[in-house]
């Protein structure tokens, strides 16, 4: 099993997938919550809030483009 890297820029979705794939003693019950926790520790609460807002805007733009 590959260890999750906490260095470099790993996207939220990618990190969530890596955490969800853990099995055995290192299994994670809520990978999204753990990914958010790791992000807050790495970047701080304010930076994570900005990243989350940017992600919501990107999803919103994608949905609007798809609806057209």
C-alpha positions as CSV (number, residue, x, y, z in Angstrom):
1,X,0.0,0.0,0.0
2,X,1.3,3.4,-1.0
3,X,1.6,6.1,1.8
4,X,-0.2,9.4,1.3
5,X,2.2,12.2,0.5
6,X,1.6,15.4,2.4
7,X,4.2,17.3,0.4
8,X,3.5,19.0,-2.9
9,X,0.1,19.9,-4.2
10,X,-2.3,17.0,-4.1
11,X,-5.8,18.0,-5.1
12,X,-8.7,17.4,-2.7
13,X,-10.4,14.8,-4.9
14,X,-7.1,12.9,-5.4
15,X,-6.3,12.9,-1.7
16,X,-9.8,11.8,-0.9
17,X,-9.4,8.8,-3.3
18,X,-6.1,7.9,-1.8
19,X,-7.5,8.0,1.7
20,X,-10.6,6.0,0.8
21,X,-8.5,3.2,-0.7
22,X,-6.8,2.5,2.6
23,X,-7.6,-0.9,4.2
24,X,-6.9,-2.6,7.4
25,X,-5.7,-0.7,10.5
26,X,-5.1,2.4,8.4
27,X,-8.6,2.5,7.0
28,X,-10.4,5.9,7.1
29,X,-14.1,6.1,8.0
30,X,-14.6,9.6,6.4
31,X,-11.9,10.4,3.8
32,X,-13.4,13.8,2.9
33,X,-13.2,15.0,6.5
34,X,-9.6,13.8,6.9
35,X,-8.6,15.4,3.6
36,X,-10.1,18.7,4.8
37,X,-8.3,18.4,8.1
38,X,-5.0,17.8,6.3
39,X,-5.6,20.7,4.1
40,X,-6.4,23.0,7.0
41,X,-3.2,22.0,8.8
42,X,-1.1,22.4,5.6
43,X,-2.6,25.7,4.3
44,X,-4.5,27.2,7.3
45,X,-8.2,27.9,7.7
46,X,-8.3,31.1,5.6
47,X,-6.4,29.6,2.6
48,X,-8.6,26.5,2.7
49,X,-11.7,28.6,2.7
50,X,-10.4,30.4,-0.4
51,X,-9.6,27.1,-2.1
52,X,-13.1,25.8,-1.3
53,X,-14.8,28.9,-2.7
54,X,-12.7,28.6,-5.9
55,X,-13.7,25.0,-6.2
56,X,-17.4,25.8,-5.8
57,X,-17.1,28.6,-8.4
58,X,-15.4,26.2,-10.8
59,X,-18.2,23.6,-10.4
60,X,-20.8,26.2,-10.8
61,X,-19.3,27.5,-14.0
62,X,-19.0,23.9,-15.3
63,X,-22.7,23.2,-14.5
64,X,-23.8,26.5,-16.2
65,X,-21.7,25.7,-19.3
66,X,-23.2,22.2,-19.5
67,X,-26.8,23.5,-19.2
68,X,-26.4,25.8,-22.2
